[in-house]
Amino acid sequence: MGIFSFLTQEIAIDLGTANTIIIHNDKVVVNEPSIVAIEHGTGKLIAIGEKARQMHGKTHENIRTIRPLRDGVIADFNAAEQMIRGMIKMINKKPRLFTPSLKMVICIPSGSTEVEVRAVRDSSEHAGGRDVYMIYEPMAAAIGIGIDVEAPEGSMVVDIGGGTTEIAVIALGGIVCNQSIRVAGDGFTTDIQAYMRHQHNIKIGERTAEDIKIAVGSALPDLENPPSDYIVRGPNLMTAMPIEIPISYQEIAHCLDKSISKVETAILAVLEQTPPELYADVVNRGIYLVGGGALLRGLDNRFTDKINIQFHIAEDPMQSVARGTGIALKNVDKFPFLMR
């Protein structure tokens, strides 16, 4: 630490489709939904994070709520920049005489194209980042759950986020084979909305679908300790009269079946590409599940039965990637796989 260390602020950002987490001094200082509310016409920022989420789906024509990231990549450049800048401001609550220059490590999906990587870098630099490093999400997740990524042993990580599911086999500080598919938490939410419309003639918004997923979401039609039914209220599509419908976890398991099968297919595709020596390591160690999607009831058991390799859910799957990004921030000089 030099004499000018107070002039630089070091932060690690897990820029997610659903949530953005910022780590500063080894602590999670910001954990907010990735959403902003912007005044229509002027583009002025009204709210950010949880406050903006509460407005989502309830705004009038002068306010727009935007989720700047879609499928793990920046879809709205201006909104992304405002969101990153606003969330960085949340850390510095105390007024300062000057703004410190930022050194940051940001994680990106492993399937990002050069254009998508540049969008993240530009947004971060516009939001005040002076030294910006990138790390791939599965790599950050592996570091976050305590895997020694530089060891000559293979580890497999499946990160089911909001926009993408990242599957990667990691060894010797690099990604050996990987796949990034755009089937993840948001896709599950859309499935639930469509199911409610077709099956029960009830129209529900994104937030309600998300609540259903959290309350009765399941990957298996029979669980050992099942959650009780969740009551959904909304307008009947035919009559617009209010109706109430209890939803069971079996129904949600049935409606998410297709999407979860796509994830299984992708996991098998990555296993197919894995060199035999690393494949043996993966079978011995098991496969690690991280990301918010890992919290879906029975998912690990379903995968274990289907793929015949033990699946382990990480301790705090929602924050594994962020934690790994934080560790990478402290070892910027040691980790050769960070991208400038």
C-alpha positions in Angstrom: 0.0 0.0 0.0 1.5 3.3 -1.1 1.0 6.8 0.3 -1.6 7.3 -2.4 -3.6 4.2 -1.6 -6.5 6.4 -0.3 -6.7 8.0 -3.7 -7.7 4.6 -5.3 -10.7 2.6 -4.3 -10.7 -1.1 -5.1 -14.0 -2.8 -5.8 -15.2 -6.1 -7.3 -18.4 -6.2 -9.2 -20.6 -9.1 -10.1 -22.7 -7.5 -12.8 -25.6 -9.9 -13.0 -28.8 -9.9 -15.1 -30.9 -10.2 -12.0 -28.7 -8.8 -9.2 -25.6 -6.8 -9.0 -23.2 -7.3 -6.0 -20.3 -5.0 -5.2 -17.5 -6.1 -2.8 -15.3 -3.5 -1.1 -12.7 -4.4 1.6 -13.8 -8.1 1.6 -17.4 -7.1 2.5 -20.5 -7.1 0.4 -21.4 -3.4 0.4 -24.1 -3.5 -2.3 -26.5 -6.3 -3.2 -29.3 -4.9 -5.3 -31.5 -6.0 -8.2 -30.0 -4.9 -11.6 -32.8 -2.5 -12.5 -33.0 1.3 -12.9 -36.0 3.7 -13.1 -35.4 6.6 -15.5 -37.5 9.6 -16.3 -38.9 9.4 -19.8 -37.6 12.1 -22.1 -34.9 13.6 -19.9 -33.2 10.3 -19.1 -32.8 11.4 -15.4 -32.2 8.6 -12.9 -35.1 8.3 -10.5 -34.3 5.1 -8.6 -32.0 2.2 -8.6 -31.9 -1.3 -7.3 -34.6 -2.4 -4.9 -36.5 0.9 -5.1 -36.6 0.6 -8.9 -37.7 -3.0 -8.6 -40.7 -2.0 -6.5 -41.7 0.3 -9.3 -41.3 -2.4 -12.0 -44.5 -3.1 -13.8 -46.3 -0.3 -11.9 -45.0 2.8 -13.7 -46.9 5.5 -15.7 -45.7 6.9 -19.0 -43.2 9.4 -17.5 -41.2 6.7 -15.8 -39.5 3.7 -17.4 -38.0 0.8 -15.5 -35.1 -0.7 -17.4 -33.1 -3.9 -16.8 -29.8 -2.9 -18.4 -28.6 -6.5 -18.8 -30.4 -9.2 -20.8 -29.0 -12.7 -21.1 -25.9 -11.7 -19.1 -24.9 -9.0 -21.5 -25.4 -5.2 -21.6 -28.5 -4.5 -23.6 -28.9 -0.8 -22.7 -25.6 1.0 -22.6 -26.8 4.2 -21.0 -28.9 2.5 -18.3 -26.0 0.2 -17.5 -23.6 3.1 -17.0 -26.1 4.9 -14.8 -26.7 1.8 -12.7 -23.0 1.0 -12.2 -22.3 4.7 -11.3 -25.3 4.8 -8.9 -24.4 1.6 -7.2 -20.8 2.8 -6.7 -22.2 5.9 -5.1 -24.0 3.7 -2.6 -20.6 2.7 -1.2 -19.4 6.3 -0.7 -22.2 7.5 1.5 -19.9 10.0 3.2 -19.2 13.1 1.2 -15.6 13.4 0.0 -13.4 16.3 -1.1 -12.5 14.3 -4.3 -13.6 11.2 -6.0 -11.1 8.4 -5.7 -10.0 6.6 -8.9 -11.5 3.2 -9.1 -9.7 -0.1 -9.7 -12.2 -2.8 -10.4 -12.6 -6.4 -11.3 -15.8 -7.2 -13.2 -17.1 -10.7 -14.1 -18.5 -11.4 -17.5 -20.2 -14.5 -19.0 -17.8 -17.0 -20.5 -19.6 -16.9 -23.9 -19.2 -13.1 -24.3 -18.3 -11.8 -27.7 -15.6 -9.1 -28.1 -18.3 -6.5 -28.6 -20.1 -7.6 -25.4 -16.8 -7.5 -23.5 -16.1 -4.0 -24.8 -19.6 -2.8 -23.7 -18.9 -3.9 -20.1 -15.4 -2.3 -20.2 -16.8 1.0 -21.7 -19.6 1.2 -19.2 -17.2 0.6 -16.3 -14.8 3.2 -17.6 -17.6 5.8 -18.1 -18.7 5.1 -14.5 -15.2 6.1 -13.2 -13.1 2.9 -13.5 -9.5 3.6 -14.2 -8.0 0.1 -14.0 -10.6 -2.3 -15.2 -10.0 -6.1 -15.1 -12.4 -8.8 -16.4 -12.8 -12.3 -15.1 -15.1 -15.0 -16.6 -18.0 -15.9 -14.3 -17.4 -19.7 -14.0 -13.8 -18.9 -13.0 -14.9 -16.4 -10.4 -17.5 -18.9 -9.1 -14.8 -21.6 -8.7 -12.5 -19.2 -6.8 -15.5 -18.1 -4.6 -16.3 -21.6 -3.5 -12.7 -22.3 -2.6 -11.5 -24.4 -5.5 -7.8 -24.0 -6.2 -8.2 -23.1 -9.9 -4.5 -23.2 -10.7 -4.1 -26.8 -9.6 -3.6 -29.4 -12.3 -6.9 -31.0 -11.4 -10.2 -30.6 -13.2 -13.2 -28.9 -11.5 -16.6 -28.4 -13.1 -18.8 -25.5 -12.2 -22.4 -24.9 -13.3 -23.5 -21.3 -12.7 -27.3 -20.8 -13.2 -27.7 -17.0 -13.1 -30.5 -14.7 -14.2 -29.8 -14.5 -17.9 -27.3 -17.3 -18.6 -26.2 -20.7 -17.4 -22.5 -20.9 -17.5 -20.9 -24.4 -17.5 -17.2 -24.8 -17.4 -14.4 -27.2 -16.7 -11.4 -25.4 -15.1 -7.9 -26.6 -14.7 -4.4 -24.9 -14.4 -5.9 -21.4 -14.1 -7.9 -21.6 -17.4 -11.2 -22.7 -18.8 -10.7 -26.0 -20.7 -14.1 -26.3 -22.2 -17.3 -24.4 -21.5 -20.7 -23.5 -22.7 -22.9 -20.6 -22.0 -26.6 -21.0 -22.7 -29.3 -18.4 -22.4 -31.6 -20.6 -20.3 -31.6 -19.5 -16.7 -33.6 -17.8 -13.9 -35.3 -15.3 -16.2 -36.3 -18.2 -18.6 -37.8 -20.0 -15.7 -39.8 -16.9 -14.8 -41.1 -16.6 -18.4 -42.1 -20.3 -18.3 -44.1 -19.7 -15.2 -45.9 -16.7 -16.8 -46.7 -18.7 -19.9 -47.9 -21.7 -17.9 -50.3 -19.6 -15.8 -51.7 -18.0 -18.9 -52.3 -21.2 -20.8 -53.2 -23.5 -17.9 -55.2 -21.3 -15.6 -56.2 -18.3 -17.8 -54.6 -15.9 -15.4 -52.4 -13.0 -16.3 -49.4 -12.4 -14.0 -46.4 -10.1 -14.1 -42.7 -10.8 -13.9 -42.6 -10.0 -10.2 -45.4 -12.4 -9.3 -43.8 -15.2 -11.4 -40.6 -14.6 -9.6 -42.5 -14.9 -6.2 -44.0 -18.2 -7.4 -40.6 -19.5 -8.4 -39.2 -18.6 -4.9 -42.2 -20.0 -3.0 -43.0 -23.2 -4.8 -40.2 -23.6 -7.5 -39.0 -27.1 -7.9 -37.1 -29.3 -10.3 -38.7 -32.6 -9.2 -42.4 -33.6 -9.0 -41.8 -35.3 -5.7 -39.9 -33.7 -2.9 -39.1 -35.0 0.6 -40.3 -31.8 2.4 -42.5 -30.1 -0.1 -43.5 -26.4 0.2 -47.2 -25.6 0.8 -49.2 -24.3 -2.2 -48.9 -20.7 -3.1 -52.0 -18.6 -3.7 -51.8 -16.5 -6.9 -54.2 -13.6 -7.5 -54.8 -11.9 -10.8 -57.3 -11.1 -13.6 -59.0 -13.9 -15.5 -57.9 -13.5 -19.2 -61.5 -14.0 -20.5 -63.5 -12.0 -18.0 -60.9 -9.7 -16.4 -62.6 -10.7 -13.1 -60.2 -11.3 -10.2 -59.4 -15.0 -9.5 -57.4 -16.9 -6.9 -55.6 -20.1 -7.7 -53.4 -22.3 -5.5 -50.3 -23.4 -7.2 -48.4 -26.5 -6.1 -44.7 -27.3 -6.6 -45.6 -30.3 -8.8 -47.1 -27.9 -11.4 -44.0 -25.7 -11.4 -41.8 -28.8 -11.7 -43.8 -29.8 -14.7 -43.7 -26.3 -16.3 -39.9 -25.9 -15.8 -39.1 -29.4 -17.1 -38.3 -28.3 -20.6 -35.9 -25.5 -19.6 -34.1 -27.7 -17.0 -33.7 -30.4 -19.7 -31.9 -27.8 -21.8 -29.5 -27.2 -19.0 -28.9 -31.0 -18.6 -28.2 -31.3 -22.3 -25.6 -28.4 -22.1 -23.9 -30.1 -19.1 -23.6 -33.3 -21.0 -22.2 -31.4 -24.0 -19.5 -29.9 -21.9 -18.7 -33.3 -20.4 -18.4 -34.7 -23.9 -15.7 -32.2 -24.7 -13.8 -32.8 -21.5 -10.4 -34.5 -21.9 -10.5 -38.0 -20.2 -8.0 -37.1 -17.4 -10.0 -34.1 -16.4 -13.3 -36.1 -16.8 -12.0 -38.5 -14.1 -11.3 -35.6 -11.8 -14.8 -34.2 -12.3 -16.4 -37.6 -11.5 -14.3 -37.9 -8.3 -14.9 -34.4 -7.1 -18.5 -33.9 -8.3 -19.9 -30.9 -10.0 -20.5 -27.6 -8.2 -23.8 -25.7 -8.6 -23.7 -21.9 -8.0 -25.9 -18.9 -8.9 -29.5 -18.2 -7.8 -30.8 -21.0 -10.0 -29.0 -23.5 -7.7 -31.6 -22.7 -5.1 -34.4 -24.4 -7.1 -35.6 -27.2 -4.9 -34.4 -30.7 -5.9 -32.2 -29.4 -8.7 -29.0 -31.1 -7.4 -30.9 -34.4 -7.0 -32.4 -34.2 -10.5 -29.0 -33.6 -12.1 -27.3 -36.3 -10.0 -29.9 -38.9 -11.1 -29.7 -37.8 -14.7 -26.0 -37.4 -15.2 -24.7 -40.0 -12.6 -22.2 -37.6 -11.2 -22.7 -36.1 -7.7 -23.8 -32.4 -7.7 -23.0 -30.2 -4.8 -24.7 -26.9 -4.1 -22.3 -24.2 -3.0 -22.6 -22.8 0.5 -24.0 -19.4 -0.5 -24.7 -19.9 -4.3 -26.0 -16.3 -4.8 -22.7 -14.7 -3.7 -20.1 -17.3 -4.9 -19.3 -15.3 -8.1 -19.0 -12.0 -6.2 -16.8 -13.5 -3.6 -14.5 -15.0 -6.2 -14.4 -11.7 -8.0 -13.4 -10.1 -4.6 -10.5 -12.6 -4.2 -9.4 -12.0 -7.8 -9.3 -8.3 -7.0 -6.8 -8.9 -4.2 -4.6 -11.1 -6.4 -4.7 -9.1 -9.6 -0.9 -9.5 -10.1 -1.0 -13.2 -9.2 -3.8 -14.4 -11.5 -2.7 -14.5 -15.1 -6.2 -15.2 -16.4 -7.6 -11.7 -15.6 -8.2 -9.7 -18.7 -7.3 -6.1 -19.1 
